Amino acid sequence: MREYAATVSGVEAPLFTPKDLTQLESTSPHAFRHTFGTLAVEDEMPIVVAQDILGHASASTTAIYVKAKDKRIAEAAKQYYAGKRGGMPTKSDLKE
C-alpha cells in the first residue's frame, strides 16, 4: 500500500471555489439527501439499503428515486432517437 504525505499546498487548497460556495448557500439538506438517493439507485444500491440509509419508513418513498432514474433514462432515449432516427421507434421499427 502506498502512502502519501500531506503537503502544505494540498492542505491549504480550498475545497470549494467562491462560486461553489454561493451555489451551496441555496442548497438544502433535502437536496443532498435527494442527490444521494438518486446516485445510490443509479449505482444499483439495493432499494432496501438506500431506504435504511435515508431513514424512510416505506420503500415506496425510496422508490421515488427509481422513478426519477426511469424518467431520466426515458428522456435520454427520446433524445437519442430524435438525433439518430428522427424520433422514437414505432411498433414497425421494433418488428425489424
N, C-alpha and C positions, 0 to 999 in steps of 0.2 A: 504494500500500500504506500502510495506516495503522499508525503505531507507537504503542505505549503505554508510558508510563513506569511503572516500579515505584514504588508508594507504600510508605511506612513501614508503614502498617496492613496492606497487602496482603502484604508480606514477613514481617511478624510474625505474621500469622494462622496458626493451627495447621492443618496438613494433615489431621490426624485428631483426633477428639474422644477423650476418655479411654475412652468406651465402644468406639469403633473400635479403639483400641489393645488393649483386653482381648480383643476378638474376634480380632485379628491374632496375639496370643500363642499361640492354639490352632490357628493355621493353618499348614499345612506348605508347603514349596516345591512339593510334588507337587500340592497343591490349586490353587496359582497356575497351574501348567502345565496342569492339567485344565481350569480355567476358561478359559485362553487357547485351548486346543484346541477346547473346546465353542463358544466365541464365534466363533472363526475359521471353523469349519464352518457355524455358523448364518448367518454373514455371507457364505457361499458362497465362501470361500477354497478354491482347488483343493486337494484332499486331498494331492497330492504336495508342494505348497508347505508346508502345515501339517506334513507328515511331516518335511520337511527342517528346518524351524524347531525342531520338537520333538526332532529327533535320533533319530527312530525308524528302525530298520533295515528294518522291514517296514511296508508300507501297511496291512496287516491290524491292526497295533497302533493306527494312527491311525484306522482305521475304527471303533474303539470309540466315538469321538466322534460319528460319523454315526449309530450305533445309538442312542446316548443322545438325539440330536436326534429321531430317528424315534419313540422311546418317548415323549418329551415331546409330540410332535405327536399321537400316538395318544391319549394321556391327555387332551389339550386337546379333541380331537374328541369323545371319550367324554363329557366334562363338558358340552360344548356341547349335544350331542344329549340328554343327560339333562335339561338345563334347558329345552330348546326343544320336544322332541318326546316326552319321556318315555322315552327310551332310544336306543340305537344303531339306525341304519336296518337294516331287514330286506331280504332279496332283493326282496320285492314293492315296497318303497319305492324301490329303485333302478330298477325297471322303469317307474316312473311317468314 
